Amino acid sequence: MGRIIACADIGSNTAHLLIAHATESGLKRLVNESIWLSLGEVVTREGEIPKQNAKELLSAMKHFDALIKEYGAKDTYIFATEAMRKASNHEELLNIVKTKVGFNIDIISPRMEAELSYKASQIDTSGPEPMLLLEAGGGSVQVAHCRKGKIREEFSLPIGTGALTAHAGLSYPATQDMIAAVREKITEEASAISDLPRVKRVVACGGVARGLWRALHPDGDQTLTAEELKFLAWDCQRLIPSTIVARYDVKLKRAETLLLGALIYLEFLGLFAHDELTVSKYGVREGAILELAKGKEKGWLTS
């Protein structure tokens, strides 16, 4: 019969709630809703989450709480990633959410974030290893070198889309100086993984990758080529966000991640001498639900 499980993550771009019916054979999404918060960009600039953004976060949690109660979830797990890890006032904010909503929010490690994403990505992108798993968010890019069903090495690089926007003062249309600053920062940080062993394939997951996939492949093909990403970066840097929305049929906030997402993933494809990547439909939330459905204790998820 299975049971209904709710999982929400407070990421660096969005707060995202997934409510799913989990059974031994898999999971069925019942609610899959995100609210844009841009915490990664804010924290990069301010070092903390300001009051207005904190109010938006609290409002999102209250909304998620109402949905969780409406669907009668038997288990609930709420966690936060890079932006909350870096915000100097995160303990204060987590206490406010606990007092006003009742959520106990865990701040998970980059390693656990990578583990959960890896487990979920195997649902639809299993294949030969070693492989490179990438997840670009708003605050960071998670990199995992996977071999024989396990993550052998993982890195958290501070080049998420929000962090890059703040670093380069990016606006649209983007100037050549802005693009140069973005490329230089990505290359600088990506050098940390230049000595990793070569891989047989590259897999990407998370909202930024799925945004690229939907923009480029409305037919659902999960393989994106470097040439397609180059074209998208070239096109988006010349446009204002509203035109990107109309041209690629994406939401406004997601439109503002396409240029940076394309540049990020192009860097890693070049670094590992690959000309394509596969985008998984699943990510960290599905990974957490799969683990909870197996009976893993919530404490394991924060270890």
MIZAVEX-782887 format. One record per residue (C-alpha): x, z, y; residue number from 1; residue in three letters. Coordinates in Angstrom, 3 decimals, m for minus. Example, Ala and Ser with C-alpha at 12.3 -4.5 7.8 and 13.67 -1.06 7.14 Angstrom:
{atom {12.300 7.800 m4.500} 1 Ala}
{atom {13.670 7.140 m1.060} 2 Ser}
***
This chain:
{atom {0.000 0.000 0.000} 1 Met}
{atom {2.822 0.758 2.407} 2 Gly}
{atom {2.474 2.512 5.715} 3 Arg}
{atom {2.421 1.810 9.433} 4 Ile}
{atom {5.691 2.546 11.224} 5 Ile}
{atom {6.422 2.329 14.957} 6 Ala}
{atom {9.866 1.751 16.400} 7 Cys}
{atom {10.813 1.311 20.043} 8 Ala}
{atom {14.177 0.691 21.614} 9 Asp}
{atom {15.141 1.196 25.224} 10 Ile}
{atom {17.578 m1.629 25.660} 11 Gly}
{atom {19.578 m2.886 28.589} 12 Ser}
{atom {17.092 m5.638 29.465} 13 Asn}
{atom {13.801 m4.448 28.008} 14 Thr}
{atom {11.988 m1.568 26.397} 15 Ala}
{atom {10.497 m3.033 23.241} 16 His}
{atom {7.896 m1.639 20.854} 17 Leu}
{atom {7.401 m2.852 17.303} 18 Leu}
{atom {4.589 m1.501 15.149} 19 Ile}
{atom {4.655 m2.850 11.627} 20 Ala}
{atom {2.958 m2.426 8.279} 21 His}
{atom {5.865 m1.821 5.914} 22 Ala}
{atom {5.557 m2.378 2.148} 23 Thr}
{atom {8.021 m2.794 m0.703} 24 Glu}
{atom {7.943 m6.566 m0.185} 25 Ser}
{atom {8.672 m6.525 3.542} 26 Gly}
{atom {6.968 m5.874 6.841} 27 Leu}
{atom {4.156 m7.396 8.885} 28 Lys}
{atom {4.300 m7.096 12.654} 29 Arg}
{atom {1.159 m5.605 14.183} 30 Leu}
{atom {2.440 m5.059 17.728} 31 Val}
{atom {5.545 m6.680 19.194} 32 Asn}
{atom {5.599 m5.936 22.927} 33 Glu}
{atom {8.347 m5.719 25.515} 34 Ser}
{atom {8.507 m4.504 29.115} 35 Ile}
{atom {11.332 m5.729 31.326} 36 Trp}
{atom {13.363 m2.909 32.914} 37 Leu}
{atom {16.794 m4.481 33.687} 38 Ser}
{atom {18.565 m1.171 33.048} 39 Leu}
{atom {21.861 m2.835 32.132} 40 Gly}
{atom {22.221 m4.490 35.529} 41 Glu}
{atom {21.110 m1.330 37.357} 42 Val}
{atom {23.486 0.970 35.486} 43 Val}
{atom {26.401 m1.434 35.992} 44 Thr}
{atom {25.798 m1.297 39.746} 45 Arg}
{atom {24.747 2.333 40.205} 46 Glu}
{atom {26.264 4.205 37.289} 47 Gly}
{atom {22.884 5.846 36.678} 48 Glu}
{atom {19.189 5.038 36.363} 49 Ile}
{atom {17.625 5.496 39.837} 50 Pro}
{atom {14.266 7.200 40.392} 51 Lys}
{atom {12.213 3.997 40.659} 52 Gln}
{atom {13.630 2.617 37.427} 53 Asn}
{atom {13.095 6.005 35.786} 54 Ala}
{atom {9.425 5.834 36.803} 55 Lys}
{atom {9.143 2.378 35.243} 56 Glu}
{atom {10.755 3.667 32.059} 57 Leu}
{atom {8.364 6.616 31.890} 58 Leu}
{atom {5.393 4.290 32.452} 59 Ser}
{atom {6.582 2.057 29.607} 60 Ala}
{atom {6.893 5.040 27.259} 61 Met}
{atom {3.370 6.215 28.115} 62 Lys}
{atom {2.060 2.740 27.356} 63 His}
{atom {3.928 2.648 24.039} 64 Phe}
{atom {2.596 6.098 23.149} 65 Asp}
{atom {m0.974 4.884 23.651} 66 Ala}
{atom {m0.389 1.880 21.366} 67 Leu}
{atom {1.267 4.007 18.682} 68 Ile}
{atom {m1.742 6.345 18.649} 69 Lys}
{atom {m4.184 3.420 18.664} 70 Glu}
{atom {m2.596 1.924 15.541} 71 Tyr}
{atom {m2.159 5.258 13.803} 72 Gly}
{atom {1.540 4.924 12.998} 73 Ala}
{atom {2.626 7.464 10.381} 74 Lys}
{atom {6.275 7.404 11.421} 75 Asp}
{atom {7.699 6.832 14.897} 76 Thr}
{atom {11.300 6.336 15.887} 77 Tyr}
{atom {12.427 5.774 19.491} 78 Ile}
{atom {16.038 5.027 20.363} 79 Phe}
{atom {18.157 3.794 23.252} 80 Ala}
{atom {21.284 1.651 23.423} 81 Thr}
{atom {24.009 0.590 25.877} 82 Glu}
{atom {22.415 1.172 29.299} 83 Ala}
{atom {21.228 4.647 28.383} 84 Met}
{atom {24.573 5.419 26.744} 85 Arg}
{atom {26.345 4.651 30.016} 86 Lys}
{atom {23.866 6.130 32.515} 87 Ala}
{atom {25.283 9.366 33.919} 88 Ser}
{atom {21.789 10.901 34.140} 89 Asn}
{atom {20.573 9.956 30.658} 90 His}
{atom {20.122 13.541 29.448} 91 Glu}
{atom {17.838 14.325 32.384} 92 Glu}
{atom {15.736 11.206 31.765} 93 Leu}
{atom {15.408 11.839 28.031} 94 Leu}
{atom {14.225 15.379 28.752} 95 Asn}
{atom {11.604 14.063 31.201} 96 Ile}
{atom {10.288 11.600 28.613} 97 Val}
{atom {10.181 14.340 25.970} 98 Lys}
{atom {8.268 16.686 28.284} 99 Thr}
{atom {5.769 14.141 29.630} 100 Lys}
{atom {5.265 11.868 26.609} 101 Val}
{atom {6.535 13.831 23.619} 102 Gly}
{atom {9.102 11.262 22.459} 103 Phe}
{atom {12.424 12.476 21.101} 104 Asn}
{atom {14.683 9.559 22.013} 105 Ile}
{atom {17.953 9.120 20.147} 106 Asp}
{atom {20.897 7.359 21.739} 107 Ile}
{atom {22.354 5.404 18.847} 108 Ile}
{atom {25.988 4.387 18.541} 109 Ser}
{atom {27.166 0.769 18.819} 110 Pro}
{atom {28.051 0.978 15.121} 111 Arg}
{atom {24.522 1.963 14.139} 112 Met}
{atom {23.066 m0.702 16.413} 113 Glu}
{atom {25.184 m3.283 14.579} 114 Ala}
{atom {24.250 m1.903 11.136} 115 Glu}
{atom {20.519 m2.118 11.845} 116 Leu}
{atom {20.795 m5.617 13.292} 117 Ser}
{atom {22.798 m6.761 10.272} 118 Tyr}
{atom {20.215 m5.430 7.823} 119 Lys}
{atom {17.375 m7.144 9.676} 120 Ala}
{atom {19.177 m10.443 10.187} 121 Ser}
{atom {19.557 m10.800 6.416} 122 Gln}
{atom {15.793 m11.315 6.155} 123 Ile}
{atom {16.021 m14.885 7.433} 124 Asp}
{atom {19.709 m15.778 7.872} 125 Thr}
{atom {21.424 m14.650 4.679} 126 Ser}
{atom {24.271 m16.854 3.542} 127 Gly}
{atom {27.989 m17.065 2.846} 128 Pro}
{atom {30.367 m14.472 4.231} 129 Glu}
{atom {32.535 m13.528 6.005} 130 Pro}
{atom {30.238 m14.048 8.963} 131 Met}
{atom {30.201 m13.050 12.600} 132 Leu}
{atom {27.066 m11.305 13.871} 133 Leu}
{atom {26.525 m11.344 17.643} 134 Leu}
{atom {23.892 m9.639 19.742} 135 Glu}
{atom {24.024 m10.162 23.504} 136 Ala}
{atom {21.907 m7.671 25.422} 137 Gly}
{atom {21.700 m6.690 29.050} 138 Gly}
{atom {24.593 m4.232 29.064} 139 Gly}
{atom {26.854 m5.321 26.228} 140 Ser}
{atom {27.528 m7.771 23.439} 141 Val}
{atom {27.669 m6.258 19.961} 142 Gln}
{atom {30.087 m8.041 17.637} 143 Val}
{atom {30.232 m7.369 13.898} 144 Ala}
{atom {32.571 m8.947 11.372} 145 His}
{atom {30.666 m8.855 8.082} 146 Cys}
{atom {32.029 m9.402 4.583} 147 Arg}
{atom {30.621 m8.743 1.110} 148 Lys}
{atom {27.408 m7.256 2.460} 149 Gly}
{atom {29.056 m4.773 4.817} 150 Lys}
{atom {30.247 m4.579 8.415} 151 Ile}
{atom {34.032 m4.380 8.246} 152 Arg}
{atom {34.704 m4.221 11.991} 153 Glu}
{atom {32.465 m3.909 15.036} 154 Glu}
{atom {32.977 m4.044 18.786} 155 Phe}
{atom {30.827 m3.329 21.826} 156 Ser}
{atom {31.935 m5.501 24.763} 157 Leu}
{atom {30.630 m4.810 28.313} 158 Pro}
{atom {29.497 m8.379 29.008} 159 Ile}
{atom {25.732 m8.281 28.621} 160 Gly}
{atom {23.620 m10.488 30.881} 161 Thr}
{atom {22.757 m7.686 33.311} 162 Gly}
{atom {26.356 m6.474 33.466} 163 Ala}
{atom {27.583 m10.014 34.176} 164 Leu}
{atom {24.925 m10.537 36.844} 165 Thr}
{atom {26.102 m7.404 38.642} 166 Ala}
{atom {29.798 m8.225 38.152} 167 His}
{atom {29.561 m11.750 39.602} 168 Ala}
{atom {26.786 m11.104 42.147} 169 Gly}
{atom {24.964 m13.928 40.391} 170 Leu}
{atom {22.080 m15.693 42.112} 171 Ser}
{atom {20.431 m19.079 41.646} 172 Tyr}
{atom {21.357 m21.840 42.020} 173 Pro}
{atom {24.702 m20.421 40.914} 174 Ala}
{atom {27.854 m21.364 42.812} 175 Thr}
{atom {31.042 m22.496 41.101} 176 Gln}
{atom {32.715 m19.250 42.193} 177 Asp}
{atom {29.976 m17.226 40.477} 178 Met}
{atom {30.307 m19.233 37.268} 179 Ile}
{atom {34.092 m18.879 37.360} 180 Ala}
{atom {33.792 m15.090 37.747} 181 Ala}
{atom {31.379 m14.927 34.804} 182 Val}
{atom {33.589 m17.073 32.565} 183 Arg}
{atom {36.690 m15.102 33.453} 184 Glu}
{atom {35.013 m11.779 32.626} 185 Lys}
{atom {33.641 m13.049 29.314} 186 Ile}
{atom {37.027 m14.467 28.281} 187 Thr}
{atom {38.818 m11.278 29.297} 188 Glu}
{atom {36.572 m9.009 27.235} 189 Glu}
{atom {36.268 m11.377 24.270} 190 Ala}
{atom {40.040 m11.335 23.855} 191 Ser}
{atom {39.587 m7.931 22.177} 192 Ala}
{atom {38.336 m9.688 19.032} 193 Ile}
{atom {40.681 m12.673 19.028} 194 Ser}
{atom {42.599 m11.308 16.022} 195 Asp}
{atom {39.560 m10.965 13.757} 196 Leu}
{atom {39.700 m13.035 10.545} 197 Pro}
{atom {38.008 m16.416 10.610} 198 Arg}
{atom {34.391 m16.637 9.466} 199 Val}
{atom {32.236 m19.115 7.566} 200 Lys}
{atom {29.313 m18.920 9.978} 201 Arg}
{atom {28.017 m17.302 13.151} 202 Val}
{atom {24.641 m15.550 13.412} 203 Val}
{atom {23.031 m14.300 16.623} 204 Ala}
{atom {20.124 m11.896 17.039} 205 Cys}
{atom {18.370 m10.032 19.852} 206 Gly}
{atom {16.281 m11.048 22.826} 207 Gly}
{atom {18.874 m13.150 24.639} 208 Val}
{atom {19.563 m15.271 21.543} 209 Ala}
{atom {15.869 m15.663 20.784} 210 Arg}
{atom {15.300 m16.717 24.394} 211 Gly}
{atom {17.865 m19.496 23.994} 212 Leu}
{atom {16.291 m20.517 20.695} 213 Trp}
{atom {12.783 m20.745 22.160} 214 Arg}
{atom {13.999 m22.632 25.220} 215 Ala}
{atom {15.972 m25.203 23.243} 216 Leu}
{atom {13.984 m25.432 20.008} 217 His}
{atom {10.234 m25.053 20.461} 218 Pro}
{atom {9.998 m26.707 17.016} 219 Asp}
{atom {11.435 m23.519 15.485} 220 Gly}
{atom {14.794 m24.858 14.226} 221 Asp}
{atom {17.010 m21.751 14.163} 222 Gln}
{atom {20.339 m23.590 14.477} 223 Thr}
{atom {21.737 m24.034 17.999} 224 Leu}
{atom {24.729 m26.288 18.619} 225 Thr}
{atom {27.492 m25.778 21.157} 226 Ala}
{atom {26.525 m29.057 22.823} 227 Glu}
{atom {22.988 m27.804 23.361} 228 Glu}
{atom {24.257 m24.552 24.848} 229 Leu}
{atom {26.623 m26.464 27.157} 230 Lys}
{atom {23.755 m28.593 28.402} 231 Phe}
{atom {21.531 m25.566 28.969} 232 Leu}
{atom {24.253 m23.768 30.942} 233 Ala}
{atom {24.881 m26.866 33.064} 234 Trp}
{atom {21.188 m27.334 33.742} 235 Asp}
{atom {20.283 m23.715 34.490} 236 Cys}
{atom {23.138 m23.117 36.914} 237 Gln}
{atom {21.681 m25.842 39.191} 238 Arg}
{atom {18.127 m24.505 39.207} 239 Leu}
{atom {16.122 m21.662 40.662} 240 Ile}
{atom {14.438 m19.354 38.118} 241 Pro}
{atom {10.905 m20.681 38.723} 242 Ser}
{atom {12.081 m24.193 37.836} 243 Thr}
{atom {13.800 m22.881 34.701} 244 Ile}
{atom {10.482 m21.242 33.735} 245 Val}
{atom {8.592 m24.523 34.131} 246 Ala}
{atom {11.232 m26.656 32.424} 247 Arg}
{atom {11.878 m24.444 29.391} 248 Tyr}
{atom {8.542 m22.635 29.041} 249 Asp}
{atom {9.998 m19.118 29.192} 250 Val}
{atom {9.054 m16.016 31.157} 251 Lys}
{atom {10.716 m15.459 34.537} 252 Leu}
{atom {12.979 m12.579 33.512} 253 Lys}
{atom {14.023 m14.388 30.343} 254 Arg}
{atom {14.772 m17.500 32.409} 255 Ala}
{atom {17.385 m15.481 34.283} 256 Glu}
{atom {19.280 m14.812 31.020} 257 Thr}
{atom {19.536 m18.390 29.744} 258 Leu}
{atom {22.604 m19.416 31.748} 259 Leu}
{atom {24.528 m16.245 30.941} 260 Leu}
{atom {23.393 m16.183 27.318} 261 Gly}
{atom {24.584 m19.759 26.819} 262 Ala}
{atom {27.990 m18.961 28.376} 263 Leu}
{atom {28.384 m15.822 26.254} 264 Ile}
{atom {27.634 m17.517 22.951} 265 Tyr}
{atom {29.729 m20.576 23.833} 266 Leu}
{atom {32.747 m18.319 24.329} 267 Glu}
{atom {32.431 m16.834 20.854} 268 Phe}
{atom {31.786 m20.179 19.178} 269 Leu}
{atom {34.949 m21.515 20.771} 270 Gly}
{atom {36.943 m18.425 19.873} 271 Leu}
{atom {36.044 m18.810 16.189} 272 Phe}
{atom {36.181 m22.628 16.160} 273 Ala}
{atom {32.522 m23.129 15.264} 274 His}
{atom {30.169 m25.680 16.767} 275 Asp}
{atom {26.849 m24.012 15.901} 276 Glu}
{atom {25.154 m20.682 15.339} 277 Leu}
{atom {21.988 m19.537 13.589} 278 Thr}
{atom {19.481 m17.349 15.422} 279 Val}
{atom {17.683 m14.633 13.467} 280 Ser}
{atom {14.073 m13.829 14.332} 281 Lys}
{atom {14.784 m10.185 13.530} 282 Tyr}
{atom {16.925 m7.456 15.035} 283 Gly}
{atom {17.592 m3.786 15.524} 284 Val}
{atom {13.933 m2.630 15.557} 285 Arg}
{atom {13.133 m4.366 12.278} 286 Glu}
{atom {16.305 m2.888 10.816} 287 Gly}
{atom {15.217 0.618 11.784} 288 Ala}
{atom {11.750 0.115 10.315} 289 Ile}
{atom {13.199 m1.208 7.053} 290 Leu}
{atom {15.409 1.866 6.750} 291 Glu}
{atom {12.560 4.261 7.524} 292 Leu}
{atom {10.358 2.433 5.003} 293 Ala}
{atom {13.041 3.100 2.363} 294 Lys}
{atom {12.708 6.799 3.071} 295 Gly}
{atom {15.890 7.244 5.069} 296 Lys}
{atom {15.803 10.281 7.337} 297 Glu}
{atom {15.819 9.646 11.071} 298 Lys}
{atom {19.019 11.648 11.343} 299 Gly}
{atom {20.792 9.010 9.264} 300 Trp}
{atom {20.029 6.444 11.964} 301 Leu}
{atom {22.026 8.338 14.562} 302 Thr}
{atom {25.046 9.031 12.363} 303 Ser}
***
